[in-house]
Amino acid sequence: MRRFIRAALFAAALLAGSPALAEDAAVSIDNFTFSPAEITVAAGTKITWTNNDDIPHTVVDADDPKAWKSPPLDTGDAWARVFDKPGTYHYFCSLHSHMQGTVVVR
């Protein structure tokens, strides 16, 4: 019985010390803007961009466009990326470069 109690206490301690799972987050693309333009999330969060505009848009890493980029998103299309590492990530639409956004990962 003591071994069972010790094992249960050990498991509870491990679970209590484990980080909470990150929530998913969303960015809307509409009227040539990303909304919100800046979003702050926890590491491990999946952000989904959804194009609610009536023309195609993209989501591209502004610092290194080869690092990550979406395909062209038509109306109603969505694209997601998980942000695992803390930092500040700037992005833009490669079809309309005035469209810019920022992801802050803590």
N, C-alpha and C positions, 0 to 999 in steps of 0.2 A: 504494500500500500504506500509506504514512504517513497519508494522509487517512482510510483505513478504520480504522486503529488509533486515530487521534485521535477519530473519531466513536464508536468503541466505548468508549473511555475516558470521553468526555463522557457517553454514555448511562449507563455504570456509575456515574458520579458523581451523576447525576440520580437514579438509582434508589436509591442508598445514602442520599441525603438525603431521600427521600420518607418520609412518616409511614406506619407500619404500619396496616393496616386494623383497625378495632375488631372485637372479637368480639361475637357476639350474647349476650344475657343473658336469664335467665328468672326470673319471679316466679310462685309458686304461690299460688292463692287457695283456702284450705281451712279449715274450722272457724272461719269468721268472722275470718280473719287473712290478711295478706299475708306471704309467706315467701320470701326474707328481708324483714324489716320495713324494713331500710335496705340499699341496694345501692350500691356505688361502681363507676363505669364510666368508660371513656375517652370523650371526645367522639366522636360518630359511631356510638355503640353503639345497636343496636336492642334494646329490651327487650320481651319478650313476656310478658303476663300470661295465665295459663290458669286458668279456674275449675274446680277439682276439688271444689267444694262441691256440695251437692244443692239449692241455691237460687240465684237470680240475684244477681249483684254488678256493680258498675261501678268504673271507675278514672277519677277526676276530679282535675284540678289544683286544689289547695286554695287557692292564691293568686289564681287567676283561672279559675273554672270554665268560662268561655267559651273559654279558650285551648286546652284539649284535654280531651276526655272520651271514654270508650268508650261504646258502646251497652250496654244490659244484657246481661251475659254469662251464659248458661245453663250448666248442667253440661257440661263438655267444650269450651266455647267459648274462643277465645283472641283477644286484641287486642294489637297491637304499636304502638310509637312509637319513632322515632329521636330521640335526644338529641344535638343538634349543638353546643350551646353549654355551656361550663362553668358550673356553678352548683349550687345545692341546690334540688331540686324536691320539694315536699310534695304528697301526694295522699291521697285518701280514697275510700270507697265512698259514693255519694250515697244508697244505699238503707239503709245501716247506718253512720251517721257515726262510730261508735266505731272502725271499721276504718280505720287510717291507715298510711301508708308514706312512705318518703323515698328519692329518687334523688339521689346526689351524682355530678356529672359533672366530671371533671378534664381 
